[in-house]
Amino acid sequence: MIQVLFTVIFAEMALILLLIFKTPLRKLVIMGLDRVKRGRGPIVVKTTGGTIFIVMLSSIYSVVSIHKRWIDEDGNVTPTDQILMAQHLLEASLMGFSLFLALMIDRLHHYIRELRMRRKSMEAVNKQNRGFEDGKNGASDDMNSLEEEASALRLKIKKLEATVEEKAKESSDAEANVVALKKQSEHFLRENDSLHEDNQNLRAQVQSLDQRSSNSDVKKAS
């Protein structure tokens, strides 16, 4: 029993050293402990630990009973009782130490897993921050390109406004010329009408003069 307990204790100490120091075997130990904690593993471990704890209590009870008997007999204890007391005390100590080391292994494994999960979460956060910063840089580049396009469009708009103003001036000048031409044409039409009236008046006068002259000739002839 004592040899088995020593073997268990040395194995637990070796596991603790492998968990503490970062070695290639550390991953294998962590994977093994992960498998042990799945399925029925926790039930088996708890059952084994409970059994060892009960055996440790029985060994402590044996030590206490031997010690009481030693007190009752005024220190007269046989060598057999002394050997049994020492054996039970050693077994109880070894079982308690083994349970303590098992608890240490469980806590170390739990903290290592939490540390790994936090590292993964930190890496994910760092990746998100990098992606956000890259997005910011890309957005700033896009904003710069958009500002350049906006400035180019503004220049084009100014040029178009200048050309529109020039065309408006040209159209206003053309309208003024058209109005002037209309006025000149109306003036010419009026003058033409007046000349036509004067022409008709002159023709009427000429016709009246011709009639008078013909009438005078008729009178002379008669």
C-alpha positions as CSV (number, residue, x, y, z in Angstrom):
1,M,0.0,0.0,0.0
2,I,2.8,2.4,0.9
3,Q,4.7,1.7,-2.2
4,V,1.6,2.3,-4.3
5,L,1.0,5.6,-2.6
6,F,4.6,6.7,-3.1
7,T,4.3,5.8,-6.8
8,V,1.1,7.8,-7.1
9,I,2.7,10.8,-5.3
10,F,5.7,10.8,-7.5
11,A,3.5,10.5,-10.6
12,E,1.4,13.4,-9.5
13,M,4.5,15.5,-8.8
14,A,5.8,14.7,-12.3
15,L,2.4,15.8,-13.8
16,I,2.6,19.1,-11.8
17,L,6.2,19.7,-13.1
18,L,5.0,19.0,-16.6
19,L,2.1,21.4,-16.2
20,I,4.2,24.2,-14.7
21,F,7.1,24.1,-17.2
22,K,6.4,24.6,-20.9
23,T,7.7,21.4,-22.6
24,P,6.5,19.4,-25.6
25,L,4.9,16.9,-23.2
26,R,2.7,19.6,-21.7
27,K,0.3,19.5,-24.6
28,L,-0.1,15.8,-24.3
29,V,-0.7,16.0,-20.5
30,I,-3.3,18.7,-21.1
31,M,-5.0,16.7,-23.8
32,G,-5.0,13.6,-21.5
33,L,-6.6,15.6,-18.6
34,D,-9.2,17.0,-21.0
35,R,-10.2,13.5,-22.0
36,V,-10.3,12.4,-18.4
37,K,-12.7,15.3,-17.5
38,R,-15.1,14.2,-20.3
39,G,-17.9,11.6,-20.1
40,R,-17.6,9.3,-17.1
41,G,-14.1,10.5,-16.2
42,P,-15.1,13.0,-13.5
43,I,-17.3,10.4,-11.8
44,V,-14.5,7.9,-11.7
45,V,-12.0,10.5,-10.4
46,K,-14.5,11.6,-7.7
47,T,-15.2,8.0,-6.7
48,T,-11.5,7.2,-6.4
49,G,-10.8,10.3,-4.4
50,G,-13.7,9.6,-2.1
51,T,-12.5,6.1,-1.6
52,I,-8.9,7.3,-0.8
53,F,-10.4,9.9,1.6
54,I,-12.4,7.2,3.5
55,V,-9.4,5.0,3.7
56,M,-7.4,8.0,5.0
57,L,-10.1,8.6,7.7
58,S,-9.9,4.9,8.7
59,S,-6.1,5.1,9.0
60,I,-6.5,8.3,11.1
61,Y,-9.1,6.5,13.3
62,S,-6.7,3.6,13.8
63,V,-3.9,6.0,14.8
64,V,-6.2,7.8,17.2
65,S,-7.4,4.4,18.7
66,I,-3.8,3.2,19.2
67,H,-2.9,6.5,20.8
68,K,-5.9,6.3,23.2
69,R,-5.0,2.8,24.1
70,W,-1.4,4.0,24.7
71,I,-2.8,6.7,27.1
72,D,-5.1,4.2,28.9
73,E,-2.2,1.8,29.5
74,D,0.1,4.5,30.9
75,G,2.5,4.4,28.0
76,N,2.8,0.6,28.0
77,V,2.6,0.0,24.2
78,T,3.8,-3.1,22.5
79,P,6.2,-2.7,19.5
80,T,3.5,-4.1,17.3
81,D,1.2,-1.2,18.2
82,Q,4.0,1.3,17.6
83,I,4.7,-0.2,14.1
84,L,1.0,-0.2,13.3
85,M,0.6,3.4,14.5
86,A,3.6,4.5,12.4
87,Q,2.3,2.6,9.4
88,H,-1.2,4.0,9.7
89,L,0.1,7.5,10.2
90,L,2.4,7.2,7.2
91,E,-0.5,5.9,5.0
92,A,-2.8,8.7,6.1
93,S,-0.1,11.3,5.4
94,L,0.6,9.8,2.0
95,M,-3.1,9.6,1.1
96,G,-3.7,13.2,2.2
97,F,-0.7,14.4,0.3
98,S,-1.8,12.5,-2.8
99,L,-5.3,14.1,-2.6
100,F,-3.7,17.5,-2.2
101,L,-1.5,17.0,-5.3
102,A,-4.5,15.7,-7.2
103,L,-6.4,19.0,-6.3
104,M,-3.3,21.0,-7.4
105,I,-3.3,19.1,-10.7
106,D,-7.0,19.9,-11.3
107,R,-6.5,23.6,-10.4
108,L,-3.4,23.9,-12.6
109,H,-5.2,22.3,-15.5
110,H,-8.2,24.6,-15.0
111,Y,-6.1,27.8,-14.9
112,I,-4.0,26.8,-17.9
113,R,-7.3,26.2,-19.9
114,E,-8.6,29.6,-18.8
115,L,-5.3,31.3,-19.7
116,R,-5.4,29.7,-23.2
117,M,-9.0,30.8,-23.7
118,R,-8.2,34.3,-22.6
119,R,-5.2,34.4,-24.9
120,K,-7.4,33.2,-27.8
121,S,-10.0,35.9,-27.0
122,M,-7.2,38.5,-26.8
123,E,-5.9,37.4,-30.2
124,A,-9.4,37.6,-31.6
125,V,-9.8,41.1,-30.2
126,N,-6.4,42.1,-31.6
127,K,-7.4,40.8,-35.0
128,Q,-10.7,42.7,-34.8
129,N,-8.7,45.9,-33.8
130,R,-6.3,45.3,-36.7
131,G,-9.2,44.8,-39.1
132,F,-10.9,47.9,-37.7
133,E,-7.6,49.9,-38.1
134,D,-7.2,48.6,-41.7
135,G,-10.8,49.5,-42.4
136,K,-10.1,53.0,-41.0
137,N,-7.1,53.3,-43.3
138,G,-9.1,52.1,-46.2
139,A,-11.9,54.4,-45.4
140,S,-9.5,57.3,-45.1
141,D,-8.1,56.4,-48.5
142,D,-11.6,56.2,-49.9
143,M,-12.4,59.6,-48.3
144,N,-9.3,61.1,-49.9
145,S,-10.2,59.7,-53.3
146,L,-13.8,61.0,-52.8
147,E,-12.6,64.4,-51.9
148,E,-10.3,64.5,-54.9
149,E,-13.3,63.5,-57.1
150,A,-15.5,66.1,-55.4
151,S,-12.9,68.8,-56.0
152,A,-12.6,67.8,-59.7
153,L,-16.4,67.9,-60.0
154,R,-16.4,71.3,-58.4
155,L,-14.0,72.6,-61.0
156,K,-16.1,71.1,-63.8
157,I,-19.2,72.7,-62.3
158,K,-17.4,76.1,-62.2
159,K,-16.3,75.7,-65.8
160,L,-19.9,74.7,-66.9
161,E,-21.2,77.7,-65.0
162,A,-18.8,80.0,-66.8
163,T,-19.8,78.5,-70.2
164,V,-23.5,78.9,-69.3
165,E,-22.9,82.5,-68.4
166,E,-21.1,83.1,-71.7
167,K,-23.9,81.4,-73.6
168,A,-26.5,83.4,-71.7
169,K,-24.7,86.6,-72.6
170,E,-24.5,85.5,-76.2
171,S,-28.2,84.6,-76.2
172,S,-29.1,88.0,-74.6
173,D,-27.0,89.7,-77.3
174,A,-28.7,87.7,-80.0
175,E,-32.1,88.6,-78.5
176,A,-31.1,92.3,-78.5
177,N,-30.0,92.0,-82.1
178,V,-33.3,90.3,-83.0
179,V,-35.2,93.0,-81.3
180,A,-33.2,95.7,-83.1
181,L,-33.8,93.9,-86.4
182,K,-37.5,93.7,-85.7
183,K,-37.6,97.4,-85.0
184,Q,-35.6,98.1,-88.2
185,S,-37.9,95.8,-90.3
186,E,-41.0,97.5,-88.8
187,H,-39.5,100.9,-89.6
188,F,-38.8,99.7,-93.2
189,L,-42.3,98.4,-93.5
190,R,-43.7,101.7,-92.4
191,E,-41.5,103.6,-94.8
192,N,-42.6,101.1,-97.6
193,D,-46.2,101.7,-96.7
194,S,-45.7,105.4,-96.8
195,L,-43.9,105.2,-100.1
196,H,-46.6,103.0,-101.5
197,E,-49.2,105.6,-100.4
198,D,-47.2,108.4,-101.9
199,N,-46.9,106.4,-105.1
200,Q,-50.6,105.8,-105.3
201,N,-51.2,109.5,-104.6
202,L,-48.8,110.4,-107.4
203,R,-50.5,108.0,-109.8
204,A,-53.9,109.4,-108.9
205,Q,-52.6,112.9,-109.5
206,V,-51.0,111.9,-112.8
207,Q,-54.3,110.2,-113.9
208,S,-56.2,113.3,-113.0
209,L,-53.8,115.5,-114.9
210,D,-54.1,113.1,-117.9
211,Q,-57.9,113.3,-117.8
212,R,-57.8,117.1,-117.6
213,S,-55.4,117.3,-120.5
214,S,-57.6,115.0,-122.6
215,N,-60.7,117.0,-121.8
216,S,-59.0,120.3,-122.8
217,D,-57.9,118.7,-126.1
218,V,-61.5,117.7,-126.7
219,K,-62.8,121.1,-126.0
220,K,-60.2,122.7,-128.4
221,A,-61.1,120.3,-131.1
222,S,-64.7,121.1,-130.9
